[in-house]
Amino acid sequence: LAVDGAYEVVLAPGGLTAYVAAGGAGGLWDLASGQHIRDLVGEKPQIKDAAFSADGTLLATTPQDKTIQIWDVATGQPVRTLTGHTEIVFTPAFSPDGTRLLSGSLDGNVRLWDVASGDPLQTFTGHTGSVYSSAFTPDGRFGVSGGKDGTDGPPGIFIMDCETFEILGRWEIDRGPQKLHYDFWWNLPRGREGQSHLRATAQ
């Protein structure tokens, strides 16, 4: 792709379409032909992160204005804007069925949103610093978030029940020192005894 200044690339499910942020904004590209498909209409500048829904119909982007923008991939039109975080947002993550969205922020909070209405369902607190990563389990029941401590203490990894809104694990306390845990994913297929495994990358 001939994209000058690209700094964020996110693949849509199926790997044939990509969202590319460049020069402060972004657009959709066809990877087979290398052709630009469309811009996102009215997109705000300085995108920090982005994610597609599992069916590829929606795209979430996080501009520098502390919001989350939801887009219709087929038209490039905005669907809605989610507001509530008080600092820059990172790592939006759609649930597998596309009905909910997790977001982490420099404000230290993780928010769970209803995608259809744009309403906040829950704010998970307890991280002692910025939150840089979030993800859902394959069944959509649980969420996980990770971030950096705001002091010299250990960063944290939280596991949250997205139905009861309970925080099930605060590994910042339980698991001892960690450092800069940013990215999470759930291994598939399932491991022993039918359980999925959480993995985290660290620097």
Disulfide bonds with the S-S distance in Angstrom:
none
